[in-house]
């Protein structure tokens, strides 16, 4: 599969999975955001990266919920998306946002320290 097609499949699954969660699982999926999807070139497997609003306990609870409903979600996606093979999706917590926020916080601290320094 070409890389362009792979990107299109990733984006399609991300969009349709997000829509599916919002329509059919409103209450359970409210704090969940699908941040990225990466399928293998043969479209047999894929990783879904999610961000969850809430504390660590709520995050773990939502990840367990997603993993418990993975087969059901895959079957429903298969009804929406026409692919030769619907990938088996695994759900993982996306930590990129957290790392980015930490980096921004450190940069803000440095900027504040620079403001407070006396100029010579």
The 8 nearest C-alpha neighbors of each residue, nearest first, counted from 0:
[[1, 40, 4, 2, 5, 41, 3, 42],
 [2, 0, 4, 3, 5, 40, 6, 7],
 [1, 3, 5, 4, 6, 0, 40, 7],
 [4, 2, 6, 1, 5, 7, 0, 8],
 [3, 5, 7, 1, 6, 2, 8, 0],
 [4, 6, 2, 8, 3, 7, 9, 1],
 [7, 5, 9, 3, 4, 8, 2, 10],
 [6, 8, 4, 10, 9, 5, 11, 3],
 [7, 9, 11, 5, 6, 10, 12, 4],
 [10, 8, 6, 36, 12, 7, 11, 37],
 [11, 9, 13, 7, 8, 12, 14, 6],
 [10, 12, 8, 14, 13, 9, 7, 15],
 [11, 13, 15, 9, 14, 10, 16, 8],
 [14, 12, 10, 16, 11, 15, 36, 17],
 [15, 13, 11, 17, 12, 16, 10, 18],
 [14, 16, 18, 12, 17, 13, 19, 11],
 [17, 15, 19, 13, 18, 14, 12, 20],
 [16, 18, 20, 14, 15, 19, 13, 33],
 [19, 17, 15, 21, 16, 20, 22, 14],
 [18, 20, 16, 22, 17, 21, 23, 15],
 [19, 21, 24, 17, 18, 22, 23, 28],
 [22, 20, 25, 18, 19, 24, 23, 17],
 [21, 23, 19, 20, 24, 25, 18, 17],
 [24, 22, 20, 19, 25, 21, 18, 28],
 [23, 25, 20, 27, 28, 26, 21, 22],
 [24, 26, 21, 28, 29, 27, 23, 22],
 [25, 27, 29, 28, 24, 21, 30, 23],
 [26, 28, 24, 25, 29, 30, 61, 64],
 [27, 29, 31, 25, 24, 26, 30, 20],
 [28, 30, 26, 31, 25, 27, 21, 24],
 [31, 29, 52, 51, 28, 32, 53, 27],
 [32, 30, 51, 28, 29, 50, 49, 33],
 [33, 31, 50, 49, 34, 51, 30, 17],
 [32, 34, 49, 35, 48, 17, 13, 50],
 [33, 35, 49, 48, 32, 50, 93, 36],
 [36, 34, 48, 33, 47, 13, 37, 49],
 [35, 37, 47, 9, 46, 13, 48, 38],
 [38, 36, 46, 45, 9, 47, 39, 35],
 [39, 37, 45, 42, 44, 9, 46, 40],
 [38, 40, 42, 41, 44, 45, 43, 37],
 [41, 39, 42, 0, 38, 5, 1, 2],
 [40, 42, 39, 43, 0, 44, 38, 84],
 [43, 41, 39, 86, 40, 38, 44, 84],
 [42, 44, 86, 41, 87, 84, 39, 85],
 [45, 43, 86, 87, 42, 39, 38, 88],
 [44, 46, 38, 88, 37, 86, 39, 87],
 [45, 47, 89, 37, 88, 36, 90, 38],
 [46, 48, 36, 90, 89, 35, 91, 49],
 [47, 49, 91, 93, 35, 34, 92, 90],
 [50, 48, 33, 92, 93, 34, 32, 91],
 [49, 51, 32, 93, 31, 92, 33, 34],
 [50, 52, 31, 30, 58, 53, 32, 49],
 [51, 53, 30, 31, 50, 54, 58, 57],
 [54, 52, 57, 51, 58, 55, 30, 56],
 [53, 55, 57, 56, 58, 52, 51, 59],
 [56, 54, 58, 57, 59, 53, 60, 51],
 [55, 57, 59, 58, 54, 60, 53, 61],
 [58, 56, 60, 54, 55, 59, 53, 61],
 [57, 59, 55, 61, 56, 60, 51, 54],
 [60, 58, 62, 56, 57, 61, 63, 55],
 [59, 61, 57, 63, 58, 62, 56, 64],
 [62, 60, 64, 58, 63, 59, 57, 65],
 [63, 61, 65, 59, 64, 60, 66, 58],
 [62, 64, 66, 60, 61, 65, 67, 59],
 [63, 65, 61, 67, 62, 66, 60, 68],
 [66, 64, 62, 68, 67, 63, 69, 61],
 [65, 67, 69, 63, 68, 64, 62, 90],
 [66, 68, 64, 65, 69, 63, 70, 62],
 [67, 69, 65, 71, 66, 70, 72, 64],
 [70, 68, 66, 72, 71, 67, 65, 73],
 [71, 69, 73, 72, 68, 74, 67, 87],
 [70, 72, 74, 68, 73, 69, 75, 67],
 [71, 73, 75, 69, 70, 74, 68, 76],
 [74, 72, 76, 70, 71, 75, 69, 77],
 [75, 73, 77, 71, 76, 72, 70, 78],
 [74, 76, 72, 78, 77, 73, 71, 79],
 [77, 75, 73, 79, 78, 74, 80, 72],
 [78, 76, 74, 75, 80, 79, 85, 73],
 [77, 79, 75, 76, 80, 74, 81, 73],
 [80, 78, 76, 77, 81, 75, 15, 74],
 [81, 79, 77, 76, 78, 82, 12, 15],
 [80, 82, 77, 79, 83, 78, 85, 84],
 [83, 81, 84, 85, 80, 77, 42, 8],
 [82, 84, 85, 81, 42, 86, 43, 77],
 [85, 83, 82, 86, 43, 42, 81, 41],
 [84, 86, 82, 77, 87, 43, 83, 42],
 [87, 85, 43, 44, 42, 45, 88, 84],
 [86, 88, 44, 45, 43, 85, 89, 73],
 [89, 87, 45, 46, 86, 44, 47, 90],
 [88, 90, 46, 47, 45, 91, 87, 66],
 [89, 91, 47, 46, 48, 66, 88, 92],
 [92, 90, 48, 47, 49, 93, 89, 46],
 [91, 93, 49, 48, 50, 94, 90, 62],
 [94, 92, 48, 49, 50, 95, 91, 96],
 [93, 95, 97, 96, 92, 98, 50, 99],
 [96, 94, 98, 97, 93, 99, 100, 92],
 [95, 97, 99, 98, 94, 100, 93, 50],
 [98, 96, 100, 94, 99, 95, 101, 93],
 [97, 99, 101, 95, 100, 96, 102, 94],
 [100, 98, 96, 102, 97, 101, 95, 103],
 [99, 101, 103, 97, 98, 102, 96, 104],
 [102, 100, 104, 98, 99, 103, 97, 105],
 [101, 103, 99, 105, 104, 100, 106, 98],
 [104, 102, 106, 100, 101, 105, 107, 99],
 [105, 103, 101, 107, 102, 106, 100, 108],
 [104, 106, 108, 102, 107, 103, 109, 101],
 [105, 107, 103, 109, 108, 104, 110, 102],
 [106, 108, 110, 104, 105, 109, 103, 111],
 [109, 107, 105, 111, 106, 110, 112, 104],
 [108, 110, 106, 112, 111, 107, 113, 105],
 [109, 111, 107, 113, 108, 112, 106, 114],
 [110, 112, 108, 114, 113, 109, 107, 115],
 [113, 111, 109, 115, 114, 110, 108, 116],
 [112, 114, 110, 116, 111, 115, 109, 117],
 [115, 113, 111, 112, 116, 110, 117, 109],
 [114, 116, 112, 113, 117, 111, 110, 118],
 [117, 115, 113, 114, 118, 112, 111, 119],
 [118, 116, 115, 119, 114, 113, 112, 111],
 [117, 119, 116, 115, 114, 113, 112, 111],
 [118, 117, 116, 115, 113, 114, 112, 111]]
